[in-house]
Amino acid sequence: MRQFFKFFLASVLGFFVSIFLIVFIGVILIAGMVAALGDKSVKPKQNMVLELDLNYSIGEQTIDNPLLEYIDKSGSQPLGLDEILYNIERASKDDNVKGLLIRPGILSAGYGTLEEIAGAIQDFRKSGKFVYAYCEFLSEKNYLIASACDSVFLNPSGNIALDGLSSNVIFYKGLLDKLGVEMELFKVGTHKGAAEVFTQEKLSELNKEQIQRYIDGVYELFCTDVSKNRGVSKDELKRKISNFEVQTPQQALDSKWIDGIWYEDQVADLIKQKTGRSVNEKICFTNISNYRKMSGPNLRISNSKNKIAFVYIDGEISYNNNKESMGQSNCKSLMNTLRKIRYNKDIKALVVRVNSPGGSAYGSDQLWREIGLIKKVKPVIVSMGDVAASGGYYLSAPADTIVVSKYTLTGSIGVFALYPNANAFLKDKLGLSFESVKTGEFADMGMPGRNFSSTERAIIQNGVNNVYNNFTKVVREGRGLDSASVESVAQGKIWIAQDAIQYHLADVVGGIQKAVDIAAYKAGVDSGDYSIIYLPKRDDFTSMFLNMSSMFTDYKLKTQLGDFYPYYINLKSVRERAGMQMYLPISPLLD
């Protein structure tokens, strides 16, 4: 009995000690998280040099989840395009910031995004402060950013990969064949090539031709921008890149593509001279992630009652996914946000930032409906980023004005439905067989274990035809075009911005600020007499806590995978692509 009480009391004591430790650790953890959610304003340092490291995958919006920041203590969480642009502009007006050092790195972003950043750098230079680019590697993407700076310095051991653009497509048909899975395709659009990666082992000629036309257009714009920024001959630049004539730092210097072959300490010495420091003094470098926490010029404060709502539709359009995920736009959450905007009388106009290759036809249609309802009561302006195609174009069509980056890839007005036929896999690989007892001929249509009949295929194709007809109707009514004009630019064809404007699919070339300016003008609001509300707002603490695991995983994957992240998203979303889809045939992230 004594032994029993001994073990019993030890167990009770152990239980209460464990509870105490769990509660204690929980309190400490929650207190830290709450602190992370609180005001993080930091006193600015004097004579700072702002450092912008772009060696990551740049999205439209910053992942502003303090729980992630609490987990990742590096203090340099990658910023989205929104905070990059805002803080560059803020630094240009901050007397504590003396200059800007850009580290382009091996960045991952579309050319529309890069154009916005290059434009912000050029605006920063107008303040009279220096902007230097220090590169360890030169490719088309990071050189577009670097060329916008005062001076470009390349490490003596730096690699050069300025050898032209390519669009690389991964095909999955061979893999699916080995598994015994056949993808059954139903589509409308001679150029609609989004599903080719699942049904073919190479690009169709029509799809290959339009991709070639697009990358040729991007290459032409790139050479125009760089030659203007660097003051070099465009024809000579194109020839040297196309023939890969510049392969060493010295050749880059001789071609006037860079201003110096310097080590990092040499760039630091130059910055010390520019900021009036002695050789032995330390430079006050501040990365942009920390700078955004510092007090200083606040360009977002406005006492005006006039509000302009700014909504992001970024990534693949998904209707079935209820969780927030990088690379996808949650339709249900966006629909709720758009409804609130419609009923809010203080909001005078809406700017929709679209950077989406499309996705769910149903989800795209729901967003189109909400945007169309807003247009009836207040101006709607669409700002297109790297890509706004297929479903991304569908939901943009009702806007009063469509503003495109000159690099924007848009159009792809077409529809497809993709159904996996896994009968061989289920029977031959897994040994499964199926039998149905049904009340009608079509009751088990789409069930595993059997193929579609010819009648069922006709039913599905008819459904795809109806969605396509509705798509062209949306474009016809939204853009004020006749049927023949729409059909000539539809059929899944993709267009670069200048062509989109020529064919009246878009209205004007410009960036985010131009879209906001047009929104203010159409709303009858004086310049500067408004404030911008970025929606949807950050999740509450509970939602962030519940979504922390998936958000942290997505954040790390995007950071690690870079340009390969879209391929991961593509594979991940295959399971959601049963049914009607409006999706772009290529990735706008050219290599």
ABEGO torsion letter per residue (X at the ends): XAAAAAAAAAAAAAAAAAAAAAAAAAAAAAAAAAAAABBABBBBBBGBBBBBBABBBBBABBBBBAAAAAABAAGABBBBAAAAAAAAAAAAABAABABBBBBAEBBBBBAAAAAAAAAAAAAAAAAGBBBBBBBABBBAAAAAAAAABABBBBBAABBBABAEBBBBBBBAAAAAAAAGBBBBBBBBEAABAAAAAAABABBBAAAAAAAAAAAAAAAAAAAAAAAAAAGBBAAAAAAAAAAGABABAAAAAAAGABABBBBAAAAAAAAAAAAGBBAABBBBBBBAAAAAABBEBBAABBABABBBBBBBBBEBBBAABABBBBGBBBAAAAAAAAAAAAABAABABBBBBBBBAEEBAAAAAAAAAAAAAAAAABBBBBBBBABBBEAAAAAAAABABBBBBAABBBEGBBBBBBBBBAAAAAAAAAGBBBBBBBABAAAABGBBGBBBBAAAAAAAAAAAAAAAAAAAAAAAAAAGBBAAAAAAABGGBBBBAAAAAAAGABABBEBAAAAAAAAAAAAGBBBGBBBBBBOBBBBBAAAAAAAAAAAAAAAAAAAAAEAAAAAAAAAAAAAAABEBBBBBABBABBX
